[in-house]
Amino acid sequence: QSQYVACMAAILSQMDKDHYSTYIQAFPSRPELMDFLMETFILFKDLIGKTVYPGDWVVMNMVQNREFLRAINQFATTLTEMFLSNSNFELQLWNNYFHLAVAFLTQDSLQLENFSPAKRNTILAKYGDMRATIGASIRDMWYSLGQRKIEFIPGMVGPILEMTLVPELELRKSTIPIFFDMMLCEHRLTGSFSRFEDEILRRLDSEVEGGRGDEQYMQLFKSILLSCCQSHPELAKPGEDFVRLVSELLERLLDYRAVMNDENKTYSMSCTVNLLNFYKEIDRQAMYIRYLYKLKDLHISYENYTEGAYTLLLHARLLTWSEESNAAPVPGPHSLHLHTQRQLKEALYNQIIEYFDQGKMWEEAIHICKELAEQYESHVFDYEMLSDILQREAKFYEKILKVLRPSPDYFAVGYYGQGFPTFLRNKVFIYRGKEYERREDFEMQLLSPFPNAEKLKSTSPPGQDITDSPGQYIQCFTVQPAEEAKVRLKGRSIPEQITNFYKANHVQRFSYSRPFKRGPNDPDNEFANMWIERTTFRTAYPLPGILRWFVVTSTETIIISPLENAIETMMKTNEKIMSEINRHQNDSSLPINPLSMLLNGIVDPAVMGGFTKYEKAFFQEPYMQEHPEDAGNIEKLKDLIAWQIPLLAEGIQIHGQKVTEDLRPFHERMEQCFEQLRAKVESQYGVREMMFFEDRRSGRPRSIAWVPDWDQLSHAGARQSPHSMEAPPTPKPAPRPSESEEHRNECKENRASFIFGPRWQNPRQSISELPAPKDEKWRLSCNMSESSLSADGKQPPPSRAAAGAQPSAAGSSLSPTGFGGRVKSASKLPPLPRKFSPAVYETFLEQSNA
């Protein structure tokens, strides 16, 4: 074949303009000439595409290209002279010419920028840049079409785009205006240029992903087309919108291509999400789904099963439970057998359930199972599949309670400096870590794509000298989920395996607390001037989601005073004690060491010092006189200290039951310290009696239910300049449930374990509103505030019966922390809190429900 091409090139080199003219005129009829030109264009295009000579045979390639170029230009003259008029126009012949010319221009052997400087200069000196010559010819041929141009739209959009993407400045400047001519031609005929726009957006995606296009092209495209559109008033506004759209797409495509082949696919995922969001905004569903599956494949390759499931869920939500055919093609061989939307949605749901199971997101898998079960039961009546999906759902409920599932850590990462790509530059992201991932390992992986980046040691936002510098600076620190507890979980005794999931998932707000000193330093008590600067970050979307990280859209900083800090610390300590108690009550096989360290660190003054330093810092007369506005918070802190005693009592009782003989002296020492602590606290802050109960229906052991009213602990510290980057969407109010839904909810709640009292009972109502007790054995401690005496002890304490029947108005209110129960006077040392048997509790529930 190479000999044949060489012979043909030699023959063409001997032909001049007159030879070509004589040869063309020798054809006896016009159809025969058209057939000759058609076959010649196809032959030339085939030879150019096959690359007959090796790449390093530069001279032979250039000789062949020079002769082909002369021939193509001669035949172009024939086209304009004999096949352009309305009566003689041949669409297919012109179409073949354009495709041949573009193939010639874009062949590898003419891309001089890929050669060494010496070879490039030699080629330019002997043969010139043939791309500019053929580009000018294509431009002139296009403009000569006149009214026939519309017949080449959108078919010629792709080849012209491919030509303009060649990295030669003059060629780009001369050929990009062809796009405006296409827009103008279609707009004058139809009133819009939607066909041109759809085709260029579709072809840009594949061309840039294939390696064509750069920043210079984006700027040239923008400036040339904007200038052309401004000269035509009818295209000024739609043309400007189109140029902005293409520029945004090009920016995202170039970012995606820059990181597509990196070993670390983290940033490929970010760029993929940017692209699929872009296609969703402009309603290009086929391209949107294409990038959804690219993102899913990236996640699965990194074993990000949760994120892969959320990604597939985006496609599943576009489908309906109907027999309609699939509108957009789905990648993968399995899609050939899924003809209807119902079939595809069911297959996607089963795959999503599998991914959620592998990612230990069983709560999410249960939601999908319920939707499938509804279809099997009420729409397709496939009871065999219904049985299967219900069994899978039951296994997920079991896994929630029995399989260890550690909560992930979250990290705030800032990329500062002009050296980062645009999608990272001077932005902060919240990352969701993997199971048991240490921050050191996370940082090492984070820095690997940027070996020249410098890690910032401070957690404060950097100054302008960092953000505007040409370098790369990365900031990384751990943040805590800051979402409110779910309303339906408040006031109930719920296993930790359930509540821990909601504390660390579906989170959109994260906080970071930085302690600092303010005011005179007290070397004996560091809590007196320990202030907290708390920064709360809000992400664009909740985590987890279709990515393991999302950009921060707004930040807010508040200052927490030492007293408020003490209240939060006491709340967390009490919650930790209660959590340990419930864990040991639910599982007697747990090791005792964590409980031992927790209790001993609180009750033994030699270990932690307890809350004595809080008393010295905030409960003294000078502090209360200087800060009268803190009176309410001081009462909250006292209340929390008092509520810690019954929690410690229950913990020490459990510890005594499980302690070994070797640790018996340790336990006895802890008991002695606790008795001294209890006597001191109850004499100063009163007595609190906790509520312990068993669920007689489920057989669960007794446990404690406590959810403090966090809303009442509003911080007095002034808020500092919140930085909002994007207004979060306003959540829609939940629809009011129907009467039947309210009845079902009432039945469900009456079956559940919750704070002492029936479902209809308001947890803040006075104990006097409960059914009147008939006997002393019904006098149980509950999660209601009972009347308490004044601290001076002048009023005699009421009997239990009197307290249950007619509490004082003051005693019926909640404690300052929002955590109620039996509150007694602090005027004298009370006996230990009474315990009650499960039988008594069951009888009370029966009476209450009656």
C-alpha positions, 0 to 999 in steps of 0.5 A, a space after each residue: 500500500 505504501 508503494 501505491 501511495 508513493 506512486 500516486 503522490 509521484 503522479 500528482 506531483 507532475 500535475 499542474 493546474 492545466 492538467 487538473 482542468 483538462 482531466 476534469 473537462 474530459 468527463 463526458 457527463 456531470 454524474 460521472 464527474 460527481 462519482 469521480 470526485 466522491 470516490 476521490 474524496 473517500 479514497 483520500 480520507 481513507 489514506 489519511 486516516 490509515 497513516 501509510 508511512 511510519 511517524 518518523 518518515 517525516 519527508 514522505 508524510 510531508 510530500 504526500 500531504 503536499 500533493 493531497 493538499 494541491 489536489 483537494 484545493 483543485 477539486 474545491 474549485 471544481 465544486 464551486 464552479 459546477 456543483 454550487 448553483 441551486 440546480 446543480 447543488 449536491 449536498 453529499 458531495 459537499 459534505 464529503 469535501 468538508 469531512 475530508 478537509 477537516 480530516 486532513 487538517 487534524 491528522 497527527 503528521 501535521 500537528 507541529 507542536 508535537 515535534 521537537 523545535 528543530 524538526 518543527 522549524 525544518 518542516 515550516 521552512 520547507 513545507 510551511 504550515 499546511 493547516 493554515 492553508 486548508 483552514 482558510 480554504 474550508 472557511 472560504 468554502 463555507 461562506 460560499 454556500 450562502 442559503 445552503 448553510 442551514 443544510 449542514 447544521 448540525 451535521 458540520 458542527 462537530 467537524 468544524 469544532 474539531 478544526 477550531 480546537 487545533 492549537 494554532 492561534 491564527 487558524 483558530 482566529 480565522 475559523 471560530 467565526 464560522 460558529 457565529 455564522 451557523 448561529 445566525 443562519 439557524 436563528 434567521 430561519 427558526 428564531 433560535 439556534 437550539 440545534 447548533 447549541 445542543 450539538 456543540 455542547 455534546 461534541 465539546 464533551 467528547 473532544 475535550 475529554 479526548 485531549 483537545 482544547 485549552 485555556 487559550 481556546 476558551 478565551 478566544 471562543 469567548 472574545 470572538 463570539 461575544 464581539 460577533 454577537 454584539 454586532 447583531 442586536 437580535 443575537 446580543 442577549 441569546 448569544 451572550 447566554 450561549 457564550 457564558 454556557 460554553 465557557 462554564 462547560 469548557 472550564 469544568 471539562 478542562 478541570 476534569 481532564 486535568 485530573 482524569 488520569 491522576 492516580 488519586 481519583 479524589 479530585 476526579 470525583 469532584 470534577 465529575 460532580 461539577 459536570 453532572 451538576 452542570 448538565 442537570 442545570 441545563 437539562 441535558 439528561 443523557 449527559 447527566 446520566 453519563 457522568 453519574 455512572 462515571 462517578 459511580 464507577 470511581 466510587 466503587 473502585 475505591 470501595 466507597 459503597 455508600 457514595 456509590 449508592 447515593 449516586 445511583 439513587 440520583 438516576 433511580 429518582 428520575 425514573 417512575 414505576 411505569 411501563 414507559 420506555 427508558 428515555 436516556 441510554 444507560 451504560 452497561 450490558 445489563 441495560 439491554 434487557 431493561 426496556 421499561 422504567 419499572 424494570 430499570 428502577 427495580 434493578 437500580 434499587 436492588 443494586 443500591 440496597 447492596 451498596 448500602 449494605 456494603 457501606 453499613 448504611 442499613 437505615 438507608 437500605 431499609 427505606 429502599 426496601 420499604 418502597 420496593 415492598 410497597 410495589 410488590 404488595 400493592 401494585 404488581 402483587 409479586 408476593 414471592 419478591 415481597 417475601 424476599 425483600 421483607 427478609 432482607 429488611 429484617 436482616 438490616 434491622 438486626 445488623 443495626 443492633 448487632 454489628 459494630 459500626 464505628 462513627 466516621 471522623 470528619 475533617 475540614 480541609 482548606 486549599 489556599 493559594 493561586 497554585 491550586 486548580 480553580 475548583 479547589 482554590 481558596 475553598 474549604 471542604 468538609 471530608 468524611 473519613 473512612 472507618 478507623 482512619 487516622 488524621 495523619 493517614 488522611 493528611 498524607 493521602 491529602 498531600 500526595 497529589 500536591 508534593 510542593 504544598 505547605 501544610 498550615 499549622 494554624 487552624 485560623 483562616 489565613 490572610 490575604 498574603 496566603 490566599 493571593 500567593 502563587 504557592 499552595 497551602 493546605 489546612 487540615 483539622 478535625 471537626 465535629 458534627 453539629 446537627 440537632 438530635 432528631 425530634 422523634 428520638 428525644 425523650 426516649 430510651 433508645 439503644 446507642 446503635 440507633 442514636 449514634 447513626 443519626 449523630 454522625 450521618 445526614 449532617 450538614 453543619 460541623 463545628 470546631 472549637 478553639 480555646 483561648 484565654 481572656 482576662 487575668 490569668 488564675 494559675 490555680 483555676 484555668 476554668 475561670 478564664 477559659 473561653 471558646 471560639 466555636 466556628 460552625 461550617 455549613 456544607 452545600 449538601 449533607 454528608 454522606 452523599 454522592 461525594 465523601 466531601 462537600 464545599 463549605 458554603 457559609 461559616 459562623 463564629 460565636 464566642 462561648 464564655 467560661 461559664 457556658 463552657 462549663 455547662 456544656 462540659 457537664 452536660 457531655 459528662 452526664 451524657 457519657 455516664 448515662 451512655 455507659 450505664 445503658 450500655 452495661 445494662 443492655 450487654 452484661 458481657 462488656 468489659 468494665 475498664 472504661 466504666 471504671 476509669 470514667 467513674 473514678 475520674 469523676 468521684 476521686 478528687 485526686 484524679 480530676 478534681 471533679 467540679 470543685 474548680 467550677 464552684 470556685 470560679 462561678 459560685 462565689 459571691 464576687 463573681 455573682 455580683 460582677 455578673 448578675 446576667 449569669 444567674 440563670 446559667 449558674 442555676 443550670 450548672 448547679 442543676 447539672 452537678 446535682 443530676 450527676 449524683 444519681 447517675 454516678 450512683 447507678 454507675 457505681 452500683 453496676 460497677 460493684 456487681 461486675 467488679 472482680 475480687 482483685 479490683 474490690 479495694 479499688 471499688 470500695 475506695 471509689 464508693 467512699 469518695 462517692 459517698 462524700 461527694 454525694 453528701 456534699 452535693 445533696 446538701 448544697 444543691 438538693 437531691 435528684 432521683 433518676 428514672 429507671 425502667 424496663 420495657 415489658 413488651 420487648 424484654 429490654 433491660 432497664 435503662 435511663 432516658 435523658 435528653 437535655 433541652 439544648 435550645 435553652 442553653 443559648 450562648 451569650 457570646 456575640 456572633 462574629 461576622 458570618 461569612 456566607 458563600 451561598 444561601 442555603 435552601 429554605 426547607 419546606 414545612 412538613 405537611 400535617 399528617 392526616 387523622 389516620 396517620 396521627 392514630 398510627 403514630 399514637 399506636 406506635 408511640 404507645 408501643 415504644 419505650 419512652 420517658 415515664 408517662 403515656 403518649 399523650 402526656 406533655 413531658 413538661 406538665 406538672 406531676 399533679 396532672 398525672 392520675 392520682 396515686 392510690 397508694 404509697 407504692 405508686 409514688 415513683 420518681 418520674 421525669 417531671 419536676 416536683 416541688 422543692 424547698 427553699 435553700 434556707 430550709 425554713 419550710 418543712 419538706 412535704 410528704 411523698 403523698 402530699 408532693 404527689 398530690 399538690 406540688 407548689 407552683 414553683 416545684 412544677 417547673 422544669 430544672 434550668 437544664 430542661 432535665 426533670 425528675 424528683 427534686 428535693 430540698 438541699 436543707 438536709 441530707 436525704 436518704 438514697 433514691 428509692 428503687 422500684 420493681 418492674 412489676 410496679 412499673 408495669 402496673 403504673 403503665 396499665 393504669 396510665 394507659 387506661 
